[in-house]
Amino acid sequence: MRLFATLLLFLALVACGSDDPMGPSAPRTVSGTVTKGPVLAASVSLLAVDASGNPGSVVAGPFATDAEGRWSGTVSANQSGPFFLLATGGSYEDEATGATVDIGSGTMMGYSTGGSGVVSPYTQLLVDVVDAADASWSSSAAWTEAIANFEQNFGFDPTRDVPSSAGTEAERRYLGALGGLSLLIDDSAALSGLSGVGLFELVMALVADMADGSLDGERLDGSTILIDGSIVVLPGIDVGSLGLLVDAMNDYAESIAALSDLFYDPLDLDFSELYAPIVGGTGQLTLGGPGESSLPESSFDAASVTSPTEDIHFWRMPISSGVLSVNIVDAVGTGGFFRSVLFGYSDASDNLVTWEALYTSNGGAVTKVGNEFTLVDVTLGSNHGLGNLTLNGVLTFGD
C-alpha cells in the first residue's frame, strides 16, 4: 500500500467473514475461469484459508476446465469461504506467437471470498503480494488493499473480471493485459532468447518480478528470481519501472480490433504499505506552533505526515475494529490550543462518510488536562454497513 502524505497513518477497518457450522449442508455451485488465454484441461481445487491467511486443506474439487477455461462444481454450503483457487496443468494458446503452451505440472493460484472466481498469472501475483504482507495485516484486509491497488492501476479486478474481447471495458482490459505479457516476452531478446525454460514458467517469473513495481529480475524481498524448473536467472529488463509492460499491453491492444480503443496509462504498482506494520494501541502526536504548517512529529512507525492547510492537520493509522487509545500532546507553547478533536469514517476511496466529535472547546468525549488530550477506550465498530472503511483522525487547532 502507498503511505499517505497527510498527517496520519492509514487505517483499514475490515468486517470479518464467518463460517456458520449450523448452516445448511446442501452443496452450492461454484464456477470460474482459468486463463492465460483460456486454459484447457486444467484441474481446479478450492482450498480453505487457514488462520494465518495461508492455503489450507482442499475443500472441493478437482474440477476440469473446458476449451474456454471455464470450470464449475459444488462445495458444501457449510464452507462459506474465503478460498484459494488452485489451478494445475492444462494448456493454452500463446497470444503473441500462437503456439500451444503445455503447463505440465505448473500451477497458478487465485483468491475468492465465496468460491467462484478467476485464476490467472495476475491473481498469482496478488497471492505473492498478500503472502508477503506484514503479519499485523489480516488476510481479508491485505486482499482488499492488494486488489484495490491492482485495479486502480490496470482497470480490472483480476479475481472477478473474466477476460473477454466482447465484454465490459474491465474484461477487455484484462484480455489486453494478458496478451501484453506474451508480447513483452516475444519482443524482448533478453527474454525470448533464454534457453532451457518453458514459456509458461517465463510468464510466471515475469509476474513475480512485477510485484515490486519494477522489472528488475528480483522478488519482493530483493532475491534473484530463478525461472521455475530451471537454474536460469530472470534478467532485469526494465529496472525501476513497468514501462516496457505498458508499451506491450498498448501494442497488443492496438493489434486486436475489439481492444483497439483501449489505452494503458503508466503503472504505479506499489504494495509497500502492506509490508509495513499496522500500528495500533497507544501513540503520541506532537504539533508545534499555533496553526503553523510545519510537519508534526509522530511516534508511530511509518508515519507520513504533512499539513494540507494552515490550521487543519490529519492523522491516520491502520487499525482493526476494537479499542483505540491515543495521547495527543499539544506542544504549541503559549497562545495556541486545540479547538477540536474529530474522528471521521471514510470509504476506500477516501470519501467522507460520517464525523464523530471526540472533543471540542465546549466539551467532549475526551479528557483535556492542560495542553494534553487523552483519548481512552474509543470503541470502533467492527462493521458500519459500508464494507472496508478507513478511520481518519482530524485535529483542528488555532490561536
DRENFI-220908 format. One line per 5 residues: number of its first residue (from 1); their letters; for each residue x, y, z of C-alpha. Coordinates in nm, 3 decimals. Layout:
// residues N
NUM	a	X/Y/Z | ... $
END
This chain:
// residues 399
1	mrlfa	0.000/0.000/0.000 | 0.106/0.353/-0.056 | 0.183/0.565/0.251 | -0.047/0.863/0.280 | 0.122/1.204/0.274 $
6	tlllf	-0.116/1.362/0.521 | -0.063/1.391/0.889 | -0.192/1.043/0.958 | -0.139/0.682/0.910 | -0.370/0.465/0.704 $
11	lalva	-0.628/0.266/0.894 | -0.824/-0.017/0.733 | -1.137/-0.127/0.915 | -1.240/-0.469/0.793 | -1.552/-0.669/0.860 $
16	cgsdd	-1.462/-1.032/0.908 | -1.647/-1.313/0.734 | -1.775/-1.609/0.928 | -1.840/-1.977/0.884 | -2.174/-2.095/1.019 $
21	pmgps	-2.130/-2.455/1.132 | -2.507/-2.482/1.177 | -2.585/-2.376/0.819 | -2.742/-2.597/0.557 | -2.533/-2.888/0.435 $
26	aprtv	-2.668/-2.896/0.077 | -2.388/-2.818/-0.170 | -2.385/-2.493/-0.364 | -2.248/-2.426/-0.709 | -1.917/-2.251/-0.768 $
31	sgtvt	-1.760/-2.168/-1.102 | -1.487/-1.969/-1.265 | -1.223/-1.938/-1.533 | -0.854/-2.023/-1.567 | -0.682/-1.803/-1.819 $
36	kgpvl	-0.361/-1.700/-1.986 | -0.550/-1.730/-2.276 | -0.817/-1.979/-2.186 | -0.658/-2.284/-2.023 | -0.794/-2.618/-2.141 $
41	aasvs	-0.795/-2.926/-1.913 | -0.665/-2.752/-1.604 | -0.755/-2.907/-1.269 | -0.908/-2.660/-1.020 | -0.940/-2.718/-0.646 $
46	llavd	-1.078/-2.497/-0.370 | -0.855/-2.466/-0.064 | -0.956/-2.332/0.274 | -0.780/-2.023/0.408 | -0.617/-2.109/0.739 $
51	asgnp	-0.594/-1.887/1.046 | -0.272/-1.732/0.919 | -0.421/-1.649/0.579 | -0.232/-1.929/0.403 | -0.368/-2.207/0.180 $
56	gsvva	-0.514/-2.487/0.388 | -0.679/-2.817/0.305 | -0.872/-2.894/-0.013 | -1.247/-2.850/0.047 | -1.378/-2.906/-0.309 $
61	gpfat	-1.262/-3.027/-0.647 | -1.075/-3.101/-0.857 | -1.286/-2.957/-1.140 | -1.171/-2.966/-1.503 | -1.171/-2.662/-1.733 $
66	daegr	-1.319/-2.666/-2.084 | -1.179/-2.512/-2.402 | -1.280/-2.165/-2.278 | -1.101/-2.217/-1.948 | -1.433/-2.243/-1.765 $
71	wsgtv	-1.493/-2.474/-1.471 | -1.782/-2.542/-1.234 | -1.857/-2.768/-0.940 | -2.007/-2.771/-0.595 | -1.887/-2.702/-0.245 $
76	sanqs	-2.060/-2.771/0.084 | -2.277/-2.482/0.198 | -2.102/-2.511/0.534 | -1.785/-2.392/0.360 | -1.858/-2.021/0.326 $
81	gpffl	-1.511/-1.902/0.232 | -1.289/-1.730/0.161 | -1.096/-1.977/-0.054 | -0.781/-2.009/-0.253 | -0.836/-2.140/-0.606 $
86	latgg	-0.555/-2.369/-0.719 | -0.526/-2.444/-1.092 | -0.284/-2.716/-1.202 | -0.179/-2.812/-1.554 | -0.368/-2.768/-1.880 $
91	syede	-0.266/-2.587/-2.196 | -0.335/-2.256/-2.370 | -0.255/-2.071/-2.690 | 0.011/-1.806/-2.652 | -0.132/-1.472/-2.765 $
96	atgat	0.185/-1.341/-2.927 | 0.306/-1.650/-3.113 | 0.000/-1.872/-3.148 | 0.198/-2.162/-3.005 | 0.024/-2.415/-2.779 $
101	vdigs	0.179/-2.396/-2.434 | 0.166/-2.706/-2.214 | 0.159/-2.602/-1.848 | 0.251/-2.953/-1.738 | 0.262/-2.967/-1.358 $
106	gtmmg	0.273/-2.588/-1.332 | 0.026/-2.408/-1.107 | -0.149/-2.075/-1.068 | -0.344/-1.964/-0.765 | -0.628/-1.718/-0.713 $
111	ystgg	-0.850/-1.599/-0.430 | -1.226/-1.589/-0.386 | -1.446/-1.480/-0.099 | -1.723/-1.720/-0.199 | -1.564/-1.991/-0.414 $
116	sgvvs	-1.622/-1.861/-0.767 | -1.358/-1.661/-0.945 | -1.076/-1.627/-1.194 | -0.724/-1.776/-1.183 | -0.452/-1.617/-1.395 $
121	pytql	-0.089/-1.506/-1.372 | -0.216/-1.176/-1.230 | -0.406/-1.347/-0.947 | -0.086/-1.538/-0.867 | 0.091/-1.201/-0.847 $
126	lvdvv	-0.158/-1.088/-0.581 | -0.122/-1.418/-0.392 | 0.252/-1.349/-0.371 | 0.194/-0.989/-0.263 | -0.050/-1.078/0.014 $
131	daada	0.173/-1.362/0.130 | 0.450/-1.107/0.188 | 0.227/-0.867/0.386 | 0.325/-0.780/0.740 | 0.178/-1.017/0.998 $
136	swsss	-0.027/-0.736/1.152 | -0.249/-0.730/0.843 | -0.549/-0.961/0.847 | -0.580/-1.175/0.536 | -0.906/-1.008/0.429 $
141	aawte	-0.766/-0.657/0.478 | -0.450/-0.739/0.283 | -0.651/-0.888/-0.003 | -0.883/-0.587/-0.015 | -0.589/-0.349/-0.038 $
146	aianf	-0.393/-0.556/-0.289 | -0.691/-0.592/-0.524 | -0.777/-0.222/-0.495 | -0.419/-0.121/-0.575 | -0.406/-0.352/-0.875 $
151	eqnfg	-0.746/-0.243/-1.007 | -0.656/0.124/-0.974 | -0.354/0.065/-1.196 | -0.483/-0.185/-1.452 | -0.854/-0.106/-1.462 $
156	fdptr	-0.980/-0.454/-1.376 | -1.013/-0.688/-1.080 | -0.813/-1.000/-1.173 | -1.001/-1.215/-0.922 | -1.351/-1.137/-1.058 $
161	dvpss	-1.346/-0.997/-1.411 | -1.336/-1.257/-1.688 | -1.111/-1.166/-1.985 | -1.320/-1.121/-2.299 | -1.292/-0.930/-2.626 $
166	agtea	-1.670/-0.876/-2.623 | -1.714/-0.794/-2.255 | -1.702/-0.486/-2.038 | -1.412/-0.245/-2.055 | -1.262/-0.411/-1.747 $
171	erryl	-1.288/-0.755/-1.910 | -1.132/-0.627/-2.231 | -0.853/-0.459/-2.035 | -0.785/-0.791/-1.863 | -0.755/-0.962/-2.201 $
176	galgg	-0.515/-0.696/-2.326 | -0.301/-0.713/-2.012 | -0.261/-1.090/-2.050 | -0.174/-1.054/-2.417 | 0.074/-0.783/-2.325 $
181	lslli	0.267/-1.028/-2.107 | 0.316/-1.260/-2.405 | 0.406/-0.977/-2.640 | 0.658/-0.840/-2.391 | 0.836/-1.176/-2.383 $
186	ddsaa	0.823/-1.217/-2.760 | 0.956/-0.863/-2.822 | 1.237/-0.885/-2.567 | 1.552/-1.050/-2.693 | 1.666/-1.088/-2.332 $
191	lsgls	1.356/-1.298/-2.252 | 1.267/-1.476/-2.575 | 1.632/-1.575/-2.622 | 1.651/-1.766/-2.295 | 1.713/-2.136/-2.346 $
196	gvglf	1.602/-2.425/-2.132 | 1.290/-2.256/-1.996 | 0.922/-2.304/-2.073 | 0.702/-2.016/-2.187 | 0.453/-2.060/-1.902 $
201	elvma	0.735/-2.065/-1.646 | 0.874/-1.748/-1.801 | 0.533/-1.577/-1.774 | 0.505/-1.669/-1.408 | 0.858/-1.547/-1.337 $
206	lvadm	0.771/-1.219/-1.506 | 0.464/-1.154/-1.289 | 0.670/-1.240/-0.980 | 0.912/-0.972/-1.099 | 0.628/-0.718/-1.140 $
211	adgsl	0.524/-0.730/-0.775 | 0.783/-0.472/-0.667 | 0.679/-0.230/-0.943 | 0.996/-0.287/-1.143 | 1.110/-0.544/-1.399 $
216	dgerl	1.444/-0.578/-1.227 | 1.467/-0.958/-1.202 | 1.407/-0.951/-0.825 | 1.135/-1.073/-0.594 | 0.966/-0.859/-0.332 $
221	dgsti	1.237/-0.950/-0.081 | 1.511/-0.848/-0.323 | 1.618/-1.203/-0.403 | 1.705/-1.310/-0.756 | 1.428/-1.486/-0.949 $
226	lidgs	1.510/-1.830/-1.083 | 1.271/-1.936/-1.357 | 1.076/-2.235/-1.227 | 1.206/-2.572/-1.340 | 1.548/-2.437/-1.431 $
231	ivvlp	1.857/-2.272/-1.293 | 1.812/-1.978/-1.532 | 1.810/-1.635/-1.371 | 1.538/-1.398/-1.490 | 1.714/-1.093/-1.633 $
236	gidvg	1.612/-0.742/-1.536 | 1.474/-0.575/-1.849 | 1.321/-0.254/-1.712 | 1.483/-0.163/-1.382 | 1.284/0.096/-1.192 $
241	slgll	0.959/0.077/-1.387 | 0.698/-0.131/-1.568 | 0.715/0.086/-1.878 | 0.800/-0.196/-2.116 | 0.497/-0.391/-1.998 $
246	vdamn	0.272/-0.089/-2.052 | 0.410/-0.049/-2.404 | 0.348/-0.418/-2.476 | -0.010/-0.402/-2.347 | -0.083/-0.099/-2.562 $
251	dyaes	0.077/-0.262/-2.867 | -0.122/-0.580/-2.815 | -0.449/-0.391/-2.767 | -0.385/-0.189/-3.083 | -0.336/-0.512/-3.280 $
256	iaals	-0.679/-0.652/-3.179 | -0.979/-0.473/-3.332 | -1.202/-0.532/-3.029 | -0.936/-0.383/-2.798 | -0.802/-0.104/-3.018 $
261	dlfyd	-0.988/0.170/-2.827 | -0.809/0.082/-2.503 | -0.510/0.267/-2.365 | -0.300/0.168/-2.065 | -0.153/0.453/-1.863 $
266	pldld	0.185/0.424/-1.688 | 0.167/0.187/-1.392 | 0.239/0.287/-1.035 | 0.211/-0.055/-0.880 | 0.313/-0.004/-0.518 $
271	fsely	0.218/-0.251/-0.246 | 0.472/-0.118/0.003 | 0.219/-0.021/0.267 | 0.124/-0.387/0.301 | 0.477/-0.460/0.416 $
276	apivg	0.469/-0.205/0.700 | 0.312/-0.290/1.035 | -0.043/-0.185/1.106 | 0.016/0.038/1.406 | -0.245/0.035/1.679 $
281	gtgql	-0.260/0.083/2.052 | -0.126/0.397/2.216 | 0.075/0.659/2.037 | 0.165/1.025/2.067 | 0.140/1.304/1.814 $
286	tlggp	0.308/1.638/1.877 | 0.227/1.958/1.688 | 0.425/2.279/1.702 | 0.311/2.640/1.665 | -0.047/2.771/1.664 $
291	gessl	-0.188/2.699/1.321 | 0.152/2.656/1.165 | 0.202/2.426/0.868 | 0.523/2.262/0.980 | 0.533/1.884/0.994 $
296	pessf	0.427/1.734/1.325 | 0.635/1.471/1.492 | 0.489/1.126/1.539 | 0.600/0.824/1.733 | 0.405/0.594/1.503 $
301	daasv	0.611/0.375/1.274 | 0.599/0.455/0.902 | 0.406/0.779/0.957 | 0.395/1.005/0.654 | 0.281/1.348/0.761 $
306	tspte	0.214/1.689/0.617 | -0.014/1.983/0.680 | -0.260/2.029/0.393 | -0.390/2.361/0.525 | -0.283/2.625/0.768 $
311	dihfw	-0.492/2.511/1.061 | -0.604/2.155/0.997 | -0.388/1.850/1.039 | -0.491/1.495/0.954 | -0.376/1.181/1.125 $
316	rmpis	-0.433/0.826/1.001 | -0.321/0.490/1.124 | -0.407/0.132/1.026 | -0.625/-0.035/1.284 | -0.877/-0.316/1.316 $
321	sgvls	-1.210/-0.287/1.487 | -1.179/-0.267/1.862 | -1.048/-0.007/2.103 | -0.821/0.286/2.022 | -0.623/0.463/2.294 $
326	vnivd	-0.423/0.769/2.191 | -0.249/1.054/2.369 | -0.226/1.380/2.175 | 0.016/1.634/2.318 | -0.023/1.998/2.223 $
331	avgtg	0.328/2.144/2.212 | 0.235/2.487/2.079 | 0.363/2.670/2.384 | 0.190/3.000/2.456 | -0.103/3.131/2.259 $
336	gffrs	-0.210/2.809/2.089 | -0.458/2.535/2.160 | -0.667/2.263/2.001 | -1.016/2.371/1.911 | -1.145/2.022/1.841 $
341	vlfgy	-1.058/1.658/1.800 | -1.273/1.477/1.546 | -1.279/1.128/1.403 | -1.435/1.053/1.068 | -1.506/0.732/0.881 $
346	sdasd	-1.431/0.737/0.509 | -1.472/0.472/0.244 | -1.200/0.301/0.041 | -1.190/0.597/-0.200 | -1.137/0.844/0.088 $
351	nlvtw	-1.489/0.981/0.053 | -1.608/1.108/0.389 | -1.890/0.900/0.536 | -1.951/1.047/0.881 | -1.783/1.251/1.153 $
356	ealyt	-1.777/1.195/1.526 | -1.668/1.474/1.758 | -1.450/1.342/2.038 | -1.354/1.680/2.182 | -1.446/2.041/2.119 $
361	sngga	-1.354/2.356/2.310 | -1.707/2.341/2.454 | -1.653/1.995/2.598 | -1.643/1.648/2.453 | -1.580/1.280/2.496 $
366	vtkvg	-1.209/1.301/2.571 | -1.012/1.437/2.860 | -0.803/1.754/2.827 | -0.554/1.837/3.100 | -0.351/2.146/3.023 $
371	neftl	-0.224/2.101/2.669 | -0.265/1.722/2.667 | -0.562/1.534/2.526 | -0.613/1.172/2.615 | -0.846/0.959/2.401 $
376	vdvtl	-0.910/0.646/2.603 | -1.115/0.343/2.505 | -1.269/0.495/2.195 | -1.464/0.198/2.063 | -1.451/0.141/1.688 $
381	gsnhg	-1.739/-0.053/1.537 | -1.647/-0.371/1.354 | -1.885/-0.305/1.065 | -2.064/0.016/0.983 | -2.252/-0.141/0.695 $
386	lgnlt	-2.011/0.009/0.445 | -1.765/-0.273/0.393 | -1.399/-0.190/0.433 | -1.351/0.151/0.588 | -1.075/0.394/0.671 $
391	lngvl	-1.074/0.574/1.002 | -0.939/0.928/0.984 | -0.847/1.127/1.292 | -0.865/1.500/1.229 | -0.709/1.754/1.465 $
396	tfgd	-0.814/2.116/1.430 | -0.614/2.378/1.618 | -0.551/2.751/1.611 | -0.490/3.065/1.807 $
END
